[in-house]
């Protein structure tokens, strides 16, 4: 049996596609909100990295080794074309997979996402080339998938907060419309399904119709999601208080759930009506406006964590310009029915929330903010937060 055949045989043993019926969004909403739970910082994790590795990564994958009862963190190092896997208990490197950018086994220089299939192979995602590559541990390119078929205008674009995942033979990945961030942006598909056996591609998840003809600028034009234990995708948009629950077998949401921060609700568009796609100032708009950054599913505690950011003045007290990581932070906590059960404020100058993930120990948030006084550039550093019930 060749390595290529063995890899795809393993794919068939991973997950089966399933789904469950749920009640409608309106029936699922509670009156008011609860503050019965809170996040408490209980520990810190430090993983030593070399000079070629960014301490703010943006591309991570948690791996559960159920046989060895270990949790691993894989990161994509785009500087030197490799994926590095660390043991979260020992903080040591377990192994790495090196890949090439040019030549017979080259995958290009702009890899923007990955999915580690096993210790012997991984999928790499190229946004600009609109391709996905299957690469062996030895760096051999086993297969190339052309994603932008039939004139599709949404390219693959994966981050820690919008991760790739697999169900059976299907690899799912986020898509980012390859068009200007104007009113036409929200008419294009936001998700890609790749059959890794046949190579067939399906673009799905049309944005909500209310978004069409409006623009929140480039920095607001990112969408994130979490997949729960029922194989439902919970879609999160930076400017919308609502969450959109979708099934992978359908191209529409079947439940819309309000999940606003206690600090703010909806974010009005930057532009509406007649939109000028060349208008500057969208970064400034993002810094000064509120936003919902991302959402994570916690399968150990059956809750969701939705990150909220409060807009700040463009200039700080000393007259220095702020950037998009300087916004006020909080984490909205929702139960498995998407009912809000609490919201915890975070220190604004400590966390880079783009690098956040959940393990059996709790919610891990990167402490590698540029202005964090505890910043250590030679380490990936995460604060661990534990969920606890509190008295109202």
C-alpha positions in Angstrom: 0.0 0.0 0.0 1.5 3.4 -1.0 1.7 6.3 1.4 -0.9 8.2 -0.6 -3.3 5.3 -0.4 -2.7 4.7 3.2 -3.3 8.4 4.0 -6.7 8.4 2.3 -7.7 5.1 3.8 -7.2 6.7 7.2 -9.5 9.6 6.1 -12.5 7.2 5.9 -12.1 6.3 9.6 -12.2 9.8 11.0 -15.7 11.2 11.4 -19.2 10.6 10.1 -21.4 13.4 9.0 -24.3 14.0 11.4 -26.7 16.6 12.4 -29.5 17.2 14.9 -32.7 19.2 14.7 -32.9 22.3 16.9 -35.7 24.7 17.7 -36.0 28.0 15.9 -34.0 31.0 16.9 -36.9 33.0 18.3 -38.0 30.1 20.5 -34.5 29.6 21.7 -34.0 33.1 23.2 -34.1 33.8 26.9 -35.5 37.0 28.3 -32.6 39.1 29.6 -29.2 37.6 30.3 -27.5 35.7 33.0 -24.2 36.4 34.7 -23.9 33.1 36.4 -20.4 32.3 35.0 -17.0 34.0 34.8 -13.5 33.2 33.5 -10.7 33.3 36.0 -7.0 33.3 35.0 -5.5 30.2 36.7 -2.2 29.5 35.0 0.3 30.5 32.3 1.9 28.4 29.5 5.3 29.2 27.9 6.7 27.4 24.9 10.2 28.3 23.8 10.6 29.2 20.1 13.5 29.9 17.8 14.4 33.2 16.2 12.6 32.3 13.0 9.2 31.7 14.6 6.7 34.5 15.2 5.4 34.8 18.8 2.2 36.1 17.3 1.3 33.3 15.0 -2.3 33.4 13.7 -2.2 29.8 12.4 -2.6 27.1 15.0 -4.3 23.8 15.4 -5.0 21.8 18.6 -4.4 18.1 18.3 -5.7 15.5 20.7 -3.6 12.3 21.0 -6.2 10.1 22.7 -3.9 7.1 22.8 -1.1 8.9 24.6 -3.5 11.1 26.4 -1.7 14.2 25.3 -2.6 17.6 23.9 -0.4 19.1 21.2 -0.3 22.5 19.6 0.7 22.8 16.0 1.7 26.1 14.5 2.5 27.2 10.9 5.8 29.1 10.6 5.4 31.0 7.3 8.9 32.4 7.6 10.6 29.0 7.0 7.8 26.9 5.5 7.3 24.4 8.3 4.6 23.2 10.7 5.9 22.7 14.2 4.1 20.5 16.8 4.6 21.1 20.6 3.5 19.0 23.6 1.4 21.3 25.8 2.4 19.4 28.9 6.2 19.2 28.5 6.3 22.4 26.4 8.8 20.6 24.1 8.8 20.2 20.3 7.4 16.8 19.3 8.1 16.9 15.6 7.9 19.2 12.6 7.0 19.0 8.9 9.1 21.0 6.4 7.7 21.8 3.0 9.2 23.6 0.0 8.1 26.7 -1.8 9.7 26.0 -5.2 10.6 23.1 -7.4 8.9 19.8 -8.0 7.4 19.7 -4.5 6.9 23.5 -4.2 3.7 24.9 -2.8 4.5 28.6 -3.1 5.4 31.2 -0.6 2.0 32.4 0.5 0.6 29.5 2.5 -2.2 30.9 4.7 -3.7 27.9 6.5 -3.1 24.2 7.3 -4.7 21.1 8.6 -2.5 18.4 10.1 -4.0 15.1 9.1 -1.7 12.9 11.1 2.0 12.8 11.9 2.8 11.7 8.3 0.9 14.3 6.3 -0.9 17.6 6.2 -3.0 19.9 4.0 -1.6 23.3 3.1 -3.8 26.1 1.8 -2.6 28.8 -0.7 -4.9 31.8 -0.8 -3.4 33.6 -3.8 -3.0 30.4 -5.9 -6.5 29.2 -4.7 -5.1 25.7 -4.2 -4.8 23.1 -1.5 -1.9 20.8 -1.3 -1.5 17.4 0.4 2.1 17.1 1.6 3.9 14.2 3.3 6.1 14.5 6.4 9.1 14.3 4.1 7.9 17.4 2.1 6.7 15.4 -0.9 3.7 16.9 -2.6 1.2 14.1 -2.9 -1.7 15.9 -4.5 -2.8 19.4 -5.6 -6.4 20.5 -5.5 -7.6 23.5 -7.6 -10.2 25.2 -5.4 -11.4 28.1 -7.6 -13.3 26.0 -10.1 -16.2 27.2 -12.4 -15.4 30.9 -11.9 -15.7 30.9 -8.1 -14.7 34.2 -6.6 -14.1 33.1 -3.0 -10.5 32.0 -2.2 -9.5 29.8 0.8 -8.3 31.8 3.8 -7.7 30.0 7.1 -6.7 31.4 10.5 -6.7 30.2 14.1 -10.0 31.9 14.5 -11.4 30.4 11.3 -9.8 26.9 11.3 -9.9 24.1 8.8 -11.6 20.9 9.9 -12.5 17.5 8.5 -15.6 15.3 8.5 -15.1 12.0 6.8 -13.6 12.6 3.4 -14.5 16.3 3.4 -12.1 19.1 4.2 -13.9 22.3 5.2 -12.2 25.7 5.1 -13.3 29.3 5.2 -13.5 31.4 2.0 -12.8 35.1 1.6 -14.4 36.8 -1.4 -11.7 37.9 -3.8 -13.4 41.2 -4.5 -13.3 44.8 -3.2 -14.7 45.3 0.3 -17.7 47.2 -1.1 -21.4 46.4 -1.2 -20.9 43.5 -3.5 -18.6 41.7 -1.0 -21.4 40.0 0.9 -23.0 38.4 -2.2 -20.2 35.8 -2.4 -19.8 32.4 -0.7 -18.0 32.1 2.6 -17.2 28.4 2.9 -15.5 25.7 0.8 -16.1 21.9 1.0 -13.4 19.8 -0.6 -13.8 16.1 -1.3 -10.2 15.0 -0.8 -10.8 11.7 -2.6 -12.5 13.0 -5.8 -11.2 16.5 -5.7 -14.7 17.9 -6.1 -15.3 21.4 -4.7 -18.4 23.0 -3.4 -18.7 26.6 -2.4 -21.5 27.3 0.2 -22.8 29.6 2.9 -24.2 32.7 1.3 -24.0 35.7 3.7 -27.2 37.0 5.3 -29.2 39.1 2.8 -29.2 42.1 5.2 -25.4 42.6 4.6 -25.8 43.2 0.8 -25.0 46.7 -0.4 -23.2 47.7 2.8 -19.5 47.9 3.7 -17.8 47.8 7.1 -14.4 48.2 5.5 -11.6 45.7 4.9 -10.8 45.1 8.6 -14.4 44.3 9.4 -14.7 42.0 6.4 -13.6 38.8 8.1 -15.8 36.1 9.4 -15.1 33.4 12.0 -16.9 30.3 13.2 -16.9 27.4 15.6 -18.1 23.9 15.0 -20.0 22.2 17.9 -20.4 18.5 18.8 -23.5 18.3 16.6 -21.5 19.2 13.5 -23.2 22.6 13.3 -21.3 25.7 12.3 -21.8 28.8 14.4 -21.0 31.7 12.2 -19.7 35.0 13.7 -19.3 38.4 11.9 -17.4 41.3 13.4 -20.1 43.8 13.1 -23.2 41.7 13.9 -24.6 41.0 17.4 -26.3 37.9 16.0 -24.8 34.4 15.6 -25.9 32.3 12.6 -26.2 28.5 13.0 -25.7 26.5 9.8 -25.7 22.9 8.8 -23.0 21.7 6.5 -25.5 20.1 4.2 -27.4 23.3 3.6 -26.6 26.7 2.1 -28.5 28.8 4.6 -28.8 29.5 8.3 -31.5 27.6 10.2 -31.2 29.6 13.4 -30.2 33.2 14.2 -29.4 34.0 17.8 -28.8 37.4 19.3 -25.5 37.3 21.4 -24.5 40.9 22.1 -21.9 42.1 24.5 -23.1 44.0 27.6 -20.9 46.9 26.3 -22.5 47.3 22.8 -24.8 45.7 20.3 -24.8 46.2 16.5 -22.1 48.1 14.6 -23.4 50.4 11.9 -21.9 50.2 8.4 -18.9 52.4 7.5 -20.6 53.0 4.1 -24.0 52.2 2.8 -25.9 53.0 -0.4 -23.6 54.4 -3.0 -20.2 52.9 -2.0 -16.8 54.2 -2.9 -14.5 51.1 -2.9 -11.4 53.4 -3.1 -12.3 55.4 0.0 -9.6 55.3 2.7 -10.0 55.2 6.4 -11.3 51.7 6.9 -8.5 50.8 9.3 -9.3 53.8 11.4 -13.0 52.9 11.4 -12.1 49.4 12.7 -9.9 50.8 15.5 -12.5 53.3 16.7 -15.6 51.0 16.3 -16.8 48.0 18.3 -16.4 44.5 16.9 -16.9 40.8 17.6 -13.6 39.2 16.9 -14.2 35.4 17.0 -16.0 32.5 18.6 -14.6 29.2 20.1 -16.4 26.0 21.1 -15.4 24.3 24.4 -16.3 20.6 24.0 -15.2 19.9 27.6 -17.6 22.4 29.2 -20.2 22.7 26.4 -20.0 26.4 26.2 -19.0 29.0 23.6 -16.5 31.9 24.0 -17.2 35.0 21.9 -14.6 37.7 21.9 -15.8 41.3 21.9 -13.7 44.4 21.3 -14.7 47.9 22.3 -13.6 50.7 20.0 -11.0 53.2 21.2 -9.9 56.7 20.3 -7.4 56.7 17.3 -4.8 58.5 19.4 -3.7 57.6 22.9 -3.0 60.0 25.8 0.5 60.7 24.5 -0.7 61.4 20.9 0.5 58.0 19.5 -1.8 56.3 17.0 -3.4 53.1 18.3 -3.8 49.9 16.2 -6.4 47.2 15.9 -5.0 45.2 18.8 -5.5 48.1 21.3 -9.2 47.8 21.7 -11.0 47.0 25.0 -11.6 43.2 25.4 -14.2 41.0 26.9 -15.3 37.3 26.4 -19.0 36.5 26.2 -19.8 33.1 27.5 -22.7 31.2 26.0 -24.1 27.8 27.0 -24.7 25.0 24.5 -28.1 26.5 23.5 -26.4 29.8 22.8 -27.9 31.5 25.8 -25.5 34.1 27.4 -24.4 33.0 30.9 -21.7 35.6 31.5 -19.2 38.0 30.2 -15.6 38.6 31.5 -13.5 41.7 30.8 -9.9 41.2 30.0 -6.9 43.5 30.4 -6.7 45.6 27.2 -2.9 45.7 27.0 -2.1 42.1 27.6 -3.7 39.8 25.1 -3.5 39.0 21.4 -6.8 37.3 21.1 -6.2 36.1 17.5 -4.2 33.3 19.0 -6.7 31.7 21.3 -7.7 28.0 21.7 -9.4 25.7 24.1 -8.0 22.6 25.8 -9.2 20.3 28.6 -7.6 22.8 31.0 -9.5 25.8 29.8 -9.4 28.8 27.5 -5.9 29.7 26.4 -5.4 33.3 25.2 -2.1 34.6 23.8 -0.3 37.0 26.2 1.9 38.2 23.4 0.4 41.7 23.0 3.1 44.2 21.8 2.3 46.4 24.9 2.2 43.6 27.4 4.8 44.3 30.1 5.2 40.5 30.5 6.0 40.0 26.8 8.7 37.5 26.0 9.5 37.3 22.4 11.4 34.0 22.7 8.2 32.3 23.8 4.7 31.5 22.7 2.9 32.5 25.9 -0.7 31.9 26.9 -2.8 32.7 29.9 -5.1 29.9 30.9 -8.6 30.8 32.0 -11.0 28.5 33.9 -14.7 28.7 33.7 -16.5 28.9 37.1 -20.0 29.5 38.3 -20.4 32.7 40.4 -23.1 34.1 42.7 -25.3 36.6 41.0 
